[in-house]
Amino acid sequence: MSEELAMRYGDQDQATVLEMLREDLIGELQAINQYERHARTTSYAPARQLFQEIADDEKHHVAELLRMIAQLDRVQAEELRKAFMYSLGKRD
């Protein structure tokens, strides 16, 4: 969702969209944990590879959800920016 489109939403609609995005983010993170756990615990290589591929797809979904959350919530965007800058050693 572009920032222009986000601006068309009222506060209530934007809050609802953010709630949905955050709920989906939780689900994606839980899915990553589950698929990676399955990949670690199976000895069947084709299943292990499939579980890891699916986990990697879920990680892409996490990134996309975070991108959209940051577009709609400027405070969250700033916190994400600070966290990534800190992890890169570029502290403010």
C-alpha positions in Angstrom: 0.0 0.0 0.0 1.5 3.3 -1.0 1.6 6.2 1.4 -0.9 8.1 -0.7 -3.4 5.3 -0.4 -2.7 5.0 3.3 -3.6 8.7 3.7 -7.1 8.0 2.3 -7.9 5.7 5.2 -9.5 7.3 8.3 -7.9 6.8 11.7 -10.3 3.9 12.5 -9.7 2.2 9.2 -5.9 2.6 9.5 -6.0 1.2 13.0 -8.0 -1.8 11.7 -5.5 -2.4 8.9 -2.6 -2.1 11.3 -4.2 -4.6 13.6 -4.8 -7.1 10.8 -1.2 -6.7 9.6 0.2 -7.2 13.1 -2.0 -10.3 13.6 -0.7 -11.7 10.3 2.9 -10.9 11.3 2.4 -13.0 14.4 1.1 -15.8 12.3 4.0 -15.6 9.9 6.5 -15.7 12.8 4.8 -18.7 14.4 4.9 -20.4 11.0 8.6 -19.8 10.6 9.3 -21.3 14.0 7.1 -24.3 13.2 8.6 -25.0 9.8 12.2 -24.6 11.1 11.5 -26.9 14.0 10.2 -29.5 11.6 13.2 -29.0 9.4 15.5 -29.6 12.4 13.7 -32.7 13.7 13.2 -34.7 10.5 15.8 -37.0 9.2 14.1 -37.2 5.8 16.1 -34.9 3.6 13.4 -34.0 1.0 11.0 -33.0 3.8 13.7 -31.1 5.6 14.5 -29.1 2.4 10.8 -28.4 1.8 10.2 -27.2 5.4 13.2 -24.9 5.1 12.0 -23.5 1.8 8.6 -22.8 3.2 10.2 -21.1 6.3 12.2 -18.9 3.9 9.0 -17.9 2.1 7.5 -17.0 5.4 10.5 -14.8 6.1 9.7 -12.9 2.9 6.1 -12.4 4.1 7.4 -11.0 7.4 9.5 -8.5 5.5 6.5 -7.4 3.4 4.2 -7.1 6.4 6.8 -5.0 8.2 7.2 -2.8 5.2 3.5 -2.1 5.1 3.3 -1.6 8.9 6.1 0.9 8.6 4.2 2.8 5.9 1.1 3.1 8.1 2.8 3.7 11.5 5.5 6.4 11.5 6.5 5.6 15.1 6.9 1.9 14.2 8.9 3.0 11.1 11.3 5.0 13.2 11.8 2.2 15.8 12.5 -0.2 12.9 15.0 2.3 11.4 16.7 2.7 14.8 16.9 -1.1 15.3 18.4 -1.7 11.9 20.9 1.1 12.2 21.9 -0.2 15.6 22.4 -3.7 14.2 24.6 -2.2 11.5 26.7 -0.4 14.1 25.4 3.0 13.0 24.0 4.2 16.3 22.2 7.5 16.5 
